[in-house]
Amino acid sequence: MAIIVTLDVMLARRKLKARDVAAAIGMAETNLSLLKSGKVKGVRFDTLAKLCRVLDCQPGDLLEFDASGPDETD
């Protein structure tokens, strides 16, 4: 099972740059890049809410569940 971050898809749909979104939500561009690549173990609900507000989307537009992916229960 795996959670797939589809932030890059939403950025492309909205024609926004990660740098601009990071600045709008008060997040370091590096951290947004890590989130975008799926290299984080978690995301705070307030960060998710800020992303949804700036991108005018729902959390499900940014995250996807893949039941066939590897089970990451560290």
mmJSON file of the N, C-alpha and C atoms, coordinates in Angstrom:
{"data_MODEL":{"atom_site":{
"group_PDB":["ATOM","ATOM","ATOM","ATOM","ATOM","ATOM","ATOM","ATOM","ATOM","ATOM","ATOM","ATOM","ATOM","ATOM","ATOM","ATOM","ATOM","ATOM","ATOM","ATOM","ATOM","ATOM","ATOM","ATOM","ATOM","ATOM","ATOM","ATOM","ATOM","ATOM","ATOM","ATOM","ATOM","ATOM","ATOM","ATOM","ATOM","ATOM","ATOM","ATOM","ATOM","ATOM","ATOM","ATOM","ATOM","ATOM","ATOM","ATOM","ATOM","ATOM","ATOM","ATOM","ATOM","ATOM","ATOM","ATOM","ATOM","ATOM","ATOM","ATOM","ATOM","ATOM","ATOM","ATOM","ATOM","ATOM","ATOM","ATOM","ATOM","ATOM","ATOM","ATOM","ATOM","ATOM","ATOM","ATOM","ATOM","ATOM","ATOM","ATOM","ATOM","ATOM","ATOM","ATOM","ATOM","ATOM","ATOM","ATOM","ATOM","ATOM","ATOM","ATOM","ATOM","ATOM","ATOM","ATOM","ATOM","ATOM","ATOM","ATOM","ATOM","ATOM","ATOM","ATOM","ATOM","ATOM","ATOM","ATOM","ATOM","ATOM","ATOM","ATOM","ATOM","ATOM","ATOM","ATOM","ATOM","ATOM","ATOM","ATOM","ATOM","ATOM","ATOM","ATOM","ATOM","ATOM","ATOM","ATOM","ATOM","ATOM","ATOM","ATOM","ATOM","ATOM","ATOM","ATOM","ATOM","ATOM","ATOM","ATOM","ATOM","ATOM","ATOM","ATOM","ATOM","ATOM","ATOM","ATOM","ATOM","ATOM","ATOM","ATOM","ATOM","ATOM","ATOM","ATOM","ATOM","ATOM","ATOM","ATOM","ATOM","ATOM","ATOM","ATOM","ATOM","ATOM","ATOM","ATOM","ATOM","ATOM","ATOM","ATOM","ATOM","ATOM","ATOM","ATOM","ATOM","ATOM","ATOM","ATOM","ATOM","ATOM","ATOM","ATOM","ATOM","ATOM","ATOM","ATOM","ATOM","ATOM","ATOM","ATOM","ATOM","ATOM","ATOM","ATOM","ATOM","ATOM","ATOM","ATOM","ATOM","ATOM","ATOM","ATOM","ATOM","ATOM","ATOM","ATOM","ATOM","ATOM","ATOM","ATOM","ATOM","ATOM","ATOM","ATOM","ATOM","ATOM","ATOM","ATOM","ATOM","ATOM"],
"id":[1,2,3,4,5,6,7,8,9,10,11,12,13,14,15,16,17,18,19,20,21,22,23,24,25,26,27,28,29,30,31,32,33,34,35,36,37,38,39,40,41,42,43,44,45,46,47,48,49,50,51,52,53,54,55,56,57,58,59,60,61,62,63,64,65,66,67,68,69,70,71,72,73,74,75,76,77,78,79,80,81,82,83,84,85,86,87,88,89,90,91,92,93,94,95,96,97,98,99,100,101,102,103,104,105,106,107,108,109,110,111,112,113,114,115,116,117,118,119,120,121,122,123,124,125,126,127,128,129,130,131,132,133,134,135,136,137,138,139,140,141,142,143,144,145,146,147,148,149,150,151,152,153,154,155,156,157,158,159,160,161,162,163,164,165,166,167,168,169,170,171,172,173,174,175,176,177,178,179,180,181,182,183,184,185,186,187,188,189,190,191,192,193,194,195,196,197,198,199,200,201,202,203,204,205,206,207,208,209,210,211,212,213,214,215,216,217,218,219,220,221,222],
"type_symbol":["N","C","C","N","C","C","N","C","C","N","C","C","N","C","C","N","C","C","N","C","C","N","C","C","N","C","C","N","C","C","N","C","C","N","C","C","N","C","C","N","C","C","N","C","C","N","C","C","N","C","C","N","C","C","N","C","C","N","C","C","N","C","C","N","C","C","N","C","C","N","C","C","N","C","C","N","C","C","N","C","C","N","C","C","N","C","C","N","C","C","N","C","C","N","C","C","N","C","C","N","C","C","N","C","C","N","C","C","N","C","C","N","C","C","N","C","C","N","C","C","N","C","C","N","C","C","N","C","C","N","C","C","N","C","C","N","C","C","N","C","C","N","C","C","N","C","C","N","C","C","N","C","C","N","C","C","N","C","C","N","C","C","N","C","C","N","C","C","N","C","C","N","C","C","N","C","C","N","C","C","N","C","C","N","C","C","N","C","C","N","C","C","N","C","C","N","C","C","N","C","C","N","C","C","N","C","C","N","C","C","N","C","C","N","C","C","N","C","C","N","C","C"],
"label_atom_id":["N","CA","C","N","CA","C","N","CA","C","N","CA","C","N","CA","C","N","CA","C","N","CA","C","N","CA","C","N","CA","C","N","CA","C","N","CA","C","N","CA","C","N","CA","C","N","CA","C","N","CA","C","N","CA","C","N","CA","C","N","CA","C","N","CA","C","N","CA","C","N","CA","C","N","CA","C","N","CA","C","N","CA","C","N","CA","C","N","CA","C","N","CA","C","N","CA","C","N","CA","C","N","CA","C","N","CA","C","N","CA","C","N","CA","C","N","CA","C","N","CA","C","N","CA","C","N","CA","C","N","CA","C","N","CA","C","N","CA","C","N","CA","C","N","CA","C","N","CA","C","N","CA","C","N","CA","C","N","CA","C","N","CA","C","N","CA","C","N","CA","C","N","CA","C","N","CA","C","N","CA","C","N","CA","C","N","CA","C","N","CA","C","N","CA","C","N","CA","C","N","CA","C","N","CA","C","N","CA","C","N","CA","C","N","CA","C","N","CA","C","N","CA","C","N","CA","C","N","CA","C","N","CA","C","N","CA","C","N","CA","C","N","CA","C","N","CA","C","N","CA","C","N","CA","C","N","CA","C"],
"label_alt_id":[null,null,null,null,null,null,null,null,null,null,null,null,null,null,null,null,null,null,null,null,null,null,null,null,null,null,null,null,null,null,null,null,null,null,null,null,null,null,null,null,null,null,null,null,null,null,null,null,null,null,null,null,null,null,null,null,null,null,null,null,null,null,null,null,null,null,null,null,null,null,null,null,null,null,null,null,null,null,null,null,null,null,null,null,null,null,null,null,null,null,null,null,null,null,null,null,null,null,null,null,null,null,null,null,null,null,null,null,null,null,null,null,null,null,null,null,null,null,null,null,null,null,null,null,null,null,null,null,null,null,null,null,null,null,null,null,null,null,null,null,null,null,null,null,null,null,null,null,null,null,null,null,null,null,null,null,null,null,null,null,null,null,null,null,null,null,null,null,null,null,null,null,null,null,null,null,null,null,null,null,null,null,null,null,null,null,null,null,null,null,null,null,null,null,null,null,null,null,null,null,null,null,null,null,null,null,null,null,null,null,null,null,null,null,null,null,null,null,null,null,null,null],
"label_comp_id":["MET","MET","MET","ALA","ALA","ALA","ILE","ILE","ILE","ILE","ILE","ILE","VAL","VAL","VAL","THR","THR","THR","LEU","LEU","LEU","ASP","ASP","ASP","VAL","VAL","VAL","MET","MET","MET","LEU","LEU","LEU","ALA","ALA","ALA","ARG","ARG","ARG","ARG","ARG","ARG","LYS","LYS","LYS","LEU","LEU","LEU","LYS","LYS","LYS","ALA","ALA","ALA","ARG","ARG","ARG","ASP","ASP","ASP","VAL","VAL","VAL","ALA","ALA","ALA","ALA","ALA","ALA","ALA","ALA","ALA","ILE","ILE","ILE","GLY","GLY","GLY","MET","MET","MET","ALA","ALA","ALA","GLU","GLU","GLU","THR","THR","THR","ASN","ASN","ASN","LEU","LEU","LEU","SER","SER","SER","LEU","LEU","LEU","LEU","LEU","LEU","LYS","LYS","LYS","SER","SER","SER","GLY","GLY","GLY","LYS","LYS","LYS","VAL","VAL","VAL","LYS","LYS","LYS","GLY","GLY","GLY","VAL","VAL","VAL","ARG","ARG","ARG","PHE","PHE","PHE","ASP","ASP","ASP","THR","THR","THR","LEU","LEU","LEU","ALA","ALA","ALA","LYS","LYS","LYS","LEU","LEU","LEU","CYS","CYS","CYS","ARG","ARG","ARG","VAL","VAL","VAL","LEU","LEU","LEU","ASP","ASP","ASP","CYS","CYS","CYS","GLN","GLN","GLN","PRO","PRO","PRO","GLY","GLY","GLY","ASP","ASP","ASP","LEU","LEU","LEU","LEU","LEU","LEU","GLU","GLU","GLU","PHE","PHE","PHE","ASP","ASP","ASP","ALA","ALA","ALA","SER","SER","SER","GLY","GLY","GLY","PRO","PRO","PRO","ASP","ASP","ASP","GLU","GLU","GLU","THR","THR","THR","ASP","ASP","ASP"],
"label_asym_id":["A","A","A","A","A","A","A","A","A","A","A","A","A","A","A","A","A","A","A","A","A","A","A","A","A","A","A","A","A","A","A","A","A","A","A","A","A","A","A","A","A","A","A","A","A","A","A","A","A","A","A","A","A","A","A","A","A","A","A","A","A","A","A","A","A","A","A","A","A","A","A","A","A","A","A","A","A","A","A","A","A","A","A","A","A","A","A","A","A","A","A","A","A","A","A","A","A","A","A","A","A","A","A","A","A","A","A","A","A","A","A","A","A","A","A","A","A","A","A","A","A","A","A","A","A","A","A","A","A","A","A","A","A","A","A","A","A","A","A","A","A","A","A","A","A","A","A","A","A","A","A","A","A","A","A","A","A","A","A","A","A","A","A","A","A","A","A","A","A","A","A","A","A","A","A","A","A","A","A","A","A","A","A","A","A","A","A","A","A","A","A","A","A","A","A","A","A","A","A","A","A","A","A","A","A","A","A","A","A","A","A","A","A","A","A","A","A","A","A","A","A","A"],
"label_entity_id":["1","1","1","1","1","1","1","1","1","1","1","1","1","1","1","1","1","1","1","1","1","1","1","1","1","1","1","1","1","1","1","1","1","1","1","1","1","1","1","1","1","1","1","1","1","1","1","1","1","1","1","1","1","1","1","1","1","1","1","1","1","1","1","1","1","1","1","1","1","1","1","1","1","1","1","1","1","1","1","1","1","1","1","1","1","1","1","1","1","1","1","1","1","1","1","1","1","1","1","1","1","1","1","1","1","1","1","1","1","1","1","1","1","1","1","1","1","1","1","1","1","1","1","1","1","1","1","1","1","1","1","1","1","1","1","1","1","1","1","1","1","1","1","1","1","1","1","1","1","1","1","1","1","1","1","1","1","1","1","1","1","1","1","1","1","1","1","1","1","1","1","1","1","1","1","1","1","1","1","1","1","1","1","1","1","1","1","1","1","1","1","1","1","1","1","1","1","1","1","1","1","1","1","1","1","1","1","1","1","1","1","1","1","1","1","1","1","1","1","1","1","1"],
"label_seq_id":[1,1,1,2,2,2,3,3,3,4,4,4,5,5,5,6,6,6,7,7,7,8,8,8,9,9,9,10,10,10,11,11,11,12,12,12,13,13,13,14,14,14,15,15,15,16,16,16,17,17,17,18,18,18,19,19,19,20,20,20,21,21,21,22,22,22,23,23,23,24,24,24,25,25,25,26,26,26,27,27,27,28,28,28,29,29,29,30,30,30,31,31,31,32,32,32,33,33,33,34,34,34,35,35,35,36,36,36,37,37,37,38,38,38,39,39,39,40,40,40,41,41,41,42,42,42,43,43,43,44,44,44,45,45,45,46,46,46,47,47,47,48,48,48,49,49,49,50,50,50,51,51,51,52,52,52,53,53,53,54,54,54,55,55,55,56,56,56,57,57,57,58,58,58,59,59,59,60,60,60,61,61,61,62,62,62,63,63,63,64,64,64,65,65,65,66,66,66,67,67,67,68,68,68,69,69,69,70,70,70,71,71,71,72,72,72,73,73,73,74,74,74],
"pdbx_PDB_ins_code":[null,null,null,null,null,null,null,null,null,null,null,null,null,null,null,null,null,null,null,null,null,null,null,null,null,null,null,null,null,null,null,null,null,null,null,null,null,null,null,null,null,null,null,null,null,null,null,null,null,null,null,null,null,null,null,null,null,null,null,null,null,null,null,null,null,null,null,null,null,null,null,null,null,null,null,null,null,null,null,null,null,null,null,null,null,null,null,null,null,null,null,null,null,null,null,null,null,null,null,null,null,null,null,null,null,null,null,null,null,null,null,null,null,null,null,null,null,null,null,null,null,null,null,null,null,null,null,null,null,null,null,null,null,null,null,null,null,null,null,null,null,null,null,null,null,null,null,null,null,null,null,null,null,null,null,null,null,null,null,null,null,null,null,null,null,null,null,null,null,null,null,null,null,null,null,null,null,null,null,null,null,null,null,null,null,null,null,null,null,null,null,null,null,null,null,null,null,null,null,null,null,null,null,null,null,null,null,null,null,null,null,null,null,null,null,null,null,null,null,null,null,null],
"Cartn_x":[0.848,0.0,0.889,0.507,1.31,0.414,0.835,0.186,1.031,0.402,1.097,0.723,1.727,1.494,1.401,0.274,0.047,0.069,0.861,0.979,1.49,2.424,2.969,1.891,0.946,-0.163,-1.037,-1.341,-2.202,-1.485,-0.18,0.586,0.513,0.65,0.582,-0.817,-1.845,-3.22,-3.507,-2.966,-3.204,-2.188,-1.214,-0.16,0.582,0.917,1.643,3.01,3.944,5.283,5.363,6.11,6.287,6.829,7.718,8.317,7.235,6.275,5.211,4.259,3.947,3.054,3.737,5.014,5.757,5.743,5.965,5.951,4.557,3.527,2.147,1.717,2.251,1.845,2.882,3.98,4.993,5.834,6.124,6.903,8.183,9.257,10.509,10.313,10.854,10.721,11.294,12.355,12.965,11.979,11.271,10.309,9.135,8.689,7.609,8.081,9.329,9.887,9.933,10.31,10.325,8.918,7.946,6.56,6.093,6.408,6.013,6.571,7.785,8.426,8.01,7.24,6.782,7.82,8.856,9.946,9.731,8.508,8.205,7.356,7.421,6.645,5.267,5.073,3.776,3.653,2.432,2.159,1.142,1.359,0.451,-0.838,-1.94,-3.236,-3.283,-2.623,-2.654,-1.888,-0.815,-0.091,-0.951,-1.622,-2.515,-3.647,-4.188,-5.262,-4.767,-3.559,-2.994,-2.789,-2.282,-2.099,-3.436,-4.44,-5.771,-6.346,-6.107,-6.617,-5.944,-4.625,-3.875,-4.161,-4.283,-4.493,-5.977,-6.854,-8.301,-8.673,-8.338,-8.602,-8.974,-9.207,-9.504,-8.283,-8.151,-7.01,-6.881,-7.986,-7.959,-7.385,-7.301,-6.667,-5.144,-4.639,-3.198,-2.629,-3.491,-3.054,-3.86,-3.19,-3.829,-3.388,-4.282,-3.952,-3.753,-2.621,-2.327,-2.201,-3.236,-3.244,-2.227,-1.762,-0.811,0.647,0.848,2.202,2.787,4.067,4.709,4.113,4.069,3.552,4.647,4.471,5.498,5.099,5.201,4.838,6.073,6.934,8.17,7.825],
"Cartn_y":[-1.184,0.0,1.241,2.228,3.439,4.647,5.754,7.029,7.73,8.132,8.812,10.286,11.139,12.585,13.055,13.668,14.138,15.663,16.261,17.717,18.272,17.587,18.061,18.136,17.202,17.218,18.448,18.74,19.892,21.204,21.263,22.461,22.684,21.62,21.735,22.16,21.585,21.948,23.412,23.914,25.309,26.262,25.693,26.476,27.359,26.736,27.425,26.78,27.576,27.078,26.744,25.701,25.277,26.422,27.206,28.342,29.332,29.612,30.564,30.012,28.721,28.091,28.031,27.668,27.616,28.981,30.031,31.377,31.738,31.341,31.68,30.994,29.803,29.091,29.202,29.909,30.102,28.867,28.122,26.897,27.049,26.452,26.48,25.694,26.205,25.546,24.124,23.941,22.623,21.634,22.073,21.2,20.866,21.834,21.575,20.58,20.7,19.772,18.35,18.211,16.898,16.31,17.152,16.71,16.284,17.097,16.834,15.502,15.171,13.939,12.73,12.953,11.849,11.348,12.137,11.722,12.118,12.423,12.766,11.656,11.512,10.491,10.982,12.29,12.832,14.281,14.767,16.174,16.66,17.852,18.422,18.851,18.687,19.07,20.554,21.396,22.83,23.122,22.381,22.536,22.061,20.942,20.422,21.404,22.01,23.001,24.228,24.679,25.837,25.516,24.321,23.913,23.881,23.32,23.249,24.638,25.547,26.913,27.594,27.505,28.161,27.507,26.184,25.459,25.287,25.742,25.627,24.18,23.288,21.872,21.199,19.921,19.108,18.233,17.764,16.913,15.694,15.135,13.987,14.299,15.582,15.978,15.948,15.916,15.961,14.623,13.746,12.457,11.333,10.211,9.056,7.812,6.851,5.61,4.495,3.784,2.672,1.402,0.577,-0.65,-1.667,-1.558,-2.527,-2.127,-0.923,-0.458,-1.133,-0.875,-1.492,-1.023,-1.892,-1.554,-0.853,0.434,1.223,1.48,0.479,0.594,0.613,1.587,1.703,1.999],
"Cartn_z":[0.0,0.0,0.0,-0.736,-0.804,-1.057,-0.508,-0.792,-1.839,-2.911,-3.999,-3.962,-3.963,-3.959,-5.409,-5.746,-7.116,-7.195,-6.332,-6.287,-7.605,-8.235,-9.508,-10.594,-10.558,-11.522,-11.305,-10.045,-9.742,-10.074,-9.832,-10.196,-11.71,-12.464,-13.928,-14.38,-13.767,-14.128,-13.857,-12.776,-12.391,-13.027,-13.73,-14.379,-13.378,-12.236,-11.174,-10.987,-10.525,-10.224,-8.745,-8.437,-7.05,-6.202,-6.77,-6.056,-5.612,-6.488,-6.168,-5.111,-5.227,-4.248,-2.884,-2.87,-1.606,-0.919,-1.681,-1.116,-0.598,-1.325,-0.941,0.353,0.621,1.838,2.955,2.695,3.733,3.991,2.94,3.06,2.239,2.715,1.957,0.659,-0.406,-1.713,-1.664,-0.91,-0.752,-0.129,0.899,1.564,0.651,-0.13,-1.077,-2.138,-2.552,-3.527,-2.97,-1.708,-1.062,-0.988,-0.663,-0.619,-2.005,-2.99,-4.371,-4.872,-4.466,-4.917,-4.087,-3.011,-2.18,-1.195,-0.95,-0.071,1.391,1.759,3.148,3.752,5.06,5.759,6.152,6.147,6.544,6.144,6.251,5.961,6.987,7.498,8.501,7.822,8.529,7.978,7.635,8.426,8.114,6.82,6.552,5.295,4.134,4.318,3.288,3.003,4.047,3.883,3.119,3.428,2.718,1.241,0.965,-0.428,-1.165,-0.522,-1.14,-1.393,-0.475,-0.635,-1.833,-1.912,-2.987,-4.339,-4.355,-5.605,-5.95,-5.058,-5.264,-5.601,-4.646,-4.863,-3.542,-3.592,-2.426,-2.103,-0.841,-0.495,-1.418,-1.841,-2.74,-4.111,-4.448,-5.704,-5.594,-4.361,-4.122,-3.668,-3.178,-2.645,-3.275,-3.504,-4.125,-3.369,-3.214,-2.53,-3.557,-3.449,-4.341,-3.5,-3.522,-2.71,-3.188,-4.417,-4.934,-4.666,-4.143,-3.867,-2.637,-2.34,-1.171,0.146,1.121,2.445,3.228,3.512,4.195,5.643,6.475,7.876,8.763,8.574,9.373,10.798],
"occupancy":[1.0,1.0,1.0,1.0,1.0,1.0,1.0,1.0,1.0,1.0,1.0,1.0,1.0,1.0,1.0,1.0,1.0,1.0,1.0,1.0,1.0,1.0,1.0,1.0,1.0,1.0,1.0,1.0,1.0,1.0,1.0,1.0,1.0,1.0,1.0,1.0,1.0,1.0,1.0,1.0,1.0,1.0,1.0,1.0,1.0,1.0,1.0,1.0,1.0,1.0,1.0,1.0,1.0,1.0,1.0,1.0,1.0,1.0,1.0,1.0,1.0,1.0,1.0,1.0,1.0,1.0,1.0,1.0,1.0,1.0,1.0,1.0,1.0,1.0,1.0,1.0,1.0,1.0,1.0,1.0,1.0,1.0,1.0,1.0,1.0,1.0,1.0,1.0,1.0,1.0,1.0,1.0,1.0,1.0,1.0,1.0,1.0,1.0,1.0,1.0,1.0,1.0,1.0,1.0,1.0,1.0,1.0,1.0,1.0,1.0,1.0,1.0,1.0,1.0,1.0,1.0,1.0,1.0,1.0,1.0,1.0,1.0,1.0,1.0,1.0,1.0,1.0,1.0,1.0,1.0,1.0,1.0,1.0,1.0,1.0,1.0,1.0,1.0,1.0,1.0,1.0,1.0,1.0,1.0,1.0,1.0,1.0,1.0,1.0,1.0,1.0,1.0,1.0,1.0,1.0,1.0,1.0,1.0,1.0,1.0,1.0,1.0,1.0,1.0,1.0,1.0,1.0,1.0,1.0,1.0,1.0,1.0,1.0,1.0,1.0,1.0,1.0,1.0,1.0,1.0,1.0,1.0,1.0,1.0,1.0,1.0,1.0,1.0,1.0,1.0,1.0,1.0,1.0,1.0,1.0,1.0,1.0,1.0,1.0,1.0,1.0,1.0,1.0,1.0,1.0,1.0,1.0,1.0,1.0,1.0,1.0,1.0,1.0,1.0,1.0,1.0,1.0,1.0,1.0,1.0,1.0,1.0],
"B_iso_or_equiv":[0.0,0.0,0.0,0.0,0.0,0.0,0.0,0.0,0.0,0.0,0.0,0.0,0.0,0.0,0.0,0.0,0.0,0.0,0.0,0.0,0.0,0.0,0.0,0.0,0.0,0.0,0.0,0.0,0.0,0.0,0.0,0.0,0.0,0.0,0.0,0.0,0.0,0.0,0.0,0.0,0.0,0.0,0.0,0.0,0.0,0.0,0.0,0.0,0.0,0.0,0.0,0.0,0.0,0.0,0.0,0.0,0.0,0.0,0.0,0.0,0.0,0.0,0.0,0.0,0.0,0.0,0.0,0.0,0.0,0.0,0.0,0.0,0.0,0.0,0.0,0.0,0.0,0.0,0.0,0.0,0.0,0.0,0.0,0.0,0.0,0.0,0.0,0.0,0.0,0.0,0.0,0.0,0.0,0.0,0.0,0.0,0.0,0.0,0.0,0.0,0.0,0.0,0.0,0.0,0.0,0.0,0.0,0.0,0.0,0.0,0.0,0.0,0.0,0.0,0.0,0.0,0.0,0.0,0.0,0.0,0.0,0.0,0.0,0.0,0.0,0.0,0.0,0.0,0.0,0.0,0.0,0.0,0.0,0.0,0.0,0.0,0.0,0.0,0.0,0.0,0.0,0.0,0.0,0.0,0.0,0.0,0.0,0.0,0.0,0.0,0.0,0.0,0.0,0.0,0.0,0.0,0.0,0.0,0.0,0.0,0.0,0.0,0.0,0.0,0.0,0.0,0.0,0.0,0.0,0.0,0.0,0.0,0.0,0.0,0.0,0.0,0.0,0.0,0.0,0.0,0.0,0.0,0.0,0.0,0.0,0.0,0.0,0.0,0.0,0.0,0.0,0.0,0.0,0.0,0.0,0.0,0.0,0.0,0.0,0.0,0.0,0.0,0.0,0.0,0.0,0.0,0.0,0.0,0.0,0.0,0.0,0.0,0.0,0.0,0.0,0.0,0.0,0.0,0.0,0.0,0.0,0.0],
"pdbx_formal_charge":[null,null,null,null,null,null,null,null,null,null,null,null,null,null,null,null,null,null,null,null,null,null,null,null,null,null,null,null,null,null,null,null,null,null,null,null,null,null,null,null,null,null,null,null,null,null,null,null,null,null,null,null,null,null,null,null,null,null,null,null,null,null,null,null,null,null,null,null,null,null,null,null,null,null,null,null,null,null,null,null,null,null,null,null,null,null,null,null,null,null,null,null,null,null,null,null,null,null,null,null,null,null,null,null,null,null,null,null,null,null,null,null,null,null,null,null,null,null,null,null,null,null,null,null,null,null,null,null,null,null,null,null,null,null,null,null,null,null,null,null,null,null,null,null,null,null,null,null,null,null,null,null,null,null,null,null,null,null,null,null,null,null,null,null,null,null,null,null,null,null,null,null,null,null,null,null,null,null,null,null,null,null,null,null,null,null,null,null,null,null,null,null,null,null,null,null,null,null,null,null,null,null,null,null,null,null,null,null,null,null,null,null,null,null,null,null,null,null,null,null,null,null],
"auth_seq_id":[1,1,1,2,2,2,3,3,3,4,4,4,5,5,5,6,6,6,7,7,7,8,8,8,9,9,9,10,10,10,11,11,11,12,12,12,13,13,13,14,14,14,15,15,15,16,16,16,17,17,17,18,18,18,19,19,19,20,20,20,21,21,21,22,22,22,23,23,23,24,24,24,25,25,25,26,26,26,27,27,27,28,28,28,29,29,29,30,30,30,31,31,31,32,32,32,33,33,33,34,34,34,35,35,35,36,36,36,37,37,37,38,38,38,39,39,39,40,40,40,41,41,41,42,42,42,43,43,43,44,44,44,45,45,45,46,46,46,47,47,47,48,48,48,49,49,49,50,50,50,51,51,51,52,52,52,53,53,53,54,54,54,55,55,55,56,56,56,57,57,57,58,58,58,59,59,59,60,60,60,61,61,61,62,62,62,63,63,63,64,64,64,65,65,65,66,66,66,67,67,67,68,68,68,69,69,69,70,70,70,71,71,71,72,72,72,73,73,73,74,74,74],
"auth_comp_id":["MET","MET","MET","ALA","ALA","ALA","ILE","ILE","ILE","ILE","ILE","ILE","VAL","VAL","VAL","THR","THR","THR","LEU","LEU","LEU","ASP","ASP","ASP","VAL","VAL","VAL","MET","MET","MET","LEU","LEU","LEU","ALA","ALA","ALA","ARG","ARG","ARG","ARG","ARG","ARG","LYS","LYS","LYS","LEU","LEU","LEU","LYS","LYS","LYS","ALA","ALA","ALA","ARG","ARG","ARG","ASP","ASP","ASP","VAL","VAL","VAL","ALA","ALA","ALA","ALA","ALA","ALA","ALA","ALA","ALA","ILE","ILE","ILE","GLY","GLY","GLY","MET","MET","MET","ALA","ALA","ALA","GLU","GLU","GLU","THR","THR","THR","ASN","ASN","ASN","LEU","LEU","LEU","SER","SER","SER","LEU","LEU","LEU","LEU","LEU","LEU","LYS","LYS","LYS","SER","SER","SER","GLY","GLY","GLY","LYS","LYS","LYS","VAL","VAL","VAL","LYS","LYS","LYS","GLY","GLY","GLY","VAL","VAL","VAL","ARG","ARG","ARG","PHE","PHE","PHE","ASP","ASP","ASP","THR","THR","THR","LEU","LEU","LEU","ALA","ALA","ALA","LYS","LYS","LYS","LEU","LEU","LEU","CYS","CYS","CYS","ARG","ARG","ARG","VAL","VAL","VAL","LEU","LEU","LEU","ASP","ASP","ASP","CYS","CYS","CYS","GLN","GLN","GLN","PRO","PRO","PRO","GLY","GLY","GLY","ASP","ASP","ASP","LEU","LEU","LEU","LEU","LEU","LEU","GLU","GLU","GLU","PHE","PHE","PHE","ASP","ASP","ASP","ALA","ALA","ALA","SER","SER","SER","GLY","GLY","GLY","PRO","PRO","PRO","ASP","ASP","ASP","GLU","GLU","GLU","THR","THR","THR","ASP","ASP","ASP"],
"auth_asym_id":["A","A","A","A","A","A","A","A","A","A","A","A","A","A","A","A","A","A","A","A","A","A","A","A","A","A","A","A","A","A","A","A","A","A","A","A","A","A","A","A","A","A","A","A","A","A","A","A","A","A","A","A","A","A","A","A","A","A","A","A","A","A","A","A","A","A","A","A","A","A","A","A","A","A","A","A","A","A","A","A","A","A","A","A","A","A","A","A","A","A","A","A","A","A","A","A","A","A","A","A","A","A","A","A","A","A","A","A","A","A","A","A","A","A","A","A","A","A","A","A","A","A","A","A","A","A","A","A","A","A","A","A","A","A","A","A","A","A","A","A","A","A","A","A","A","A","A","A","A","A","A","A","A","A","A","A","A","A","A","A","A","A","A","A","A","A","A","A","A","A","A","A","A","A","A","A","A","A","A","A","A","A","A","A","A","A","A","A","A","A","A","A","A","A","A","A","A","A","A","A","A","A","A","A","A","A","A","A","A","A","A","A","A","A","A","A","A","A","A","A","A","A"],
"auth_atom_id":["N","CA","C","N","CA","C","N","CA","C","N","CA","C","N","CA","C","N","CA","C","N","CA","C","N","CA","C","N","CA","C","N","CA","C","N","CA","C","N","CA","C","N","CA","C","N","CA","C","N","CA","C","N","CA","C","N","CA","C","N","CA","C","N","CA","C","N","CA","C","N","CA","C","N","CA","C","N","CA","C","N","CA","C","N","CA","C","N","CA","C","N","CA","C","N","CA","C","N","CA","C","N","CA","C","N","CA","C","N","CA","C","N","CA","C","N","CA","C","N","CA","C","N","CA","C","N","CA","C","N","CA","C","N","CA","C","N","CA","C","N","CA","C","N","CA","C","N","CA","C","N","CA","C","N","CA","C","N","CA","C","N","CA","C","N","CA","C","N","CA","C","N","CA","C","N","CA","C","N","CA","C","N","CA","C","N","CA","C","N","CA","C","N","CA","C","N","CA","C","N","CA","C","N","CA","C","N","CA","C","N","CA","C","N","CA","C","N","CA","C","N","CA","C","N","CA","C","N","CA","C","N","CA","C","N","CA","C","N","CA","C","N","CA","C","N","CA","C","N","CA","C","N","CA","C","N","CA","C"],
"pdbx_PDB_model_num":[1,1,1,1,1,1,1,1,1,1,1,1,1,1,1,1,1,1,1,1,1,1,1,1,1,1,1,1,1,1,1,1,1,1,1,1,1,1,1,1,1,1,1,1,1,1,1,1,1,1,1,1,1,1,1,1,1,1,1,1,1,1,1,1,1,1,1,1,1,1,1,1,1,1,1,1,1,1,1,1,1,1,1,1,1,1,1,1,1,1,1,1,1,1,1,1,1,1,1,1,1,1,1,1,1,1,1,1,1,1,1,1,1,1,1,1,1,1,1,1,1,1,1,1,1,1,1,1,1,1,1,1,1,1,1,1,1,1,1,1,1,1,1,1,1,1,1,1,1,1,1,1,1,1,1,1,1,1,1,1,1,1,1,1,1,1,1,1,1,1,1,1,1,1,1,1,1,1,1,1,1,1,1,1,1,1,1,1,1,1,1,1,1,1,1,1,1,1,1,1,1,1,1,1,1,1,1,1,1,1,1,1,1,1,1,1,1,1,1,1,1,1]
}}}
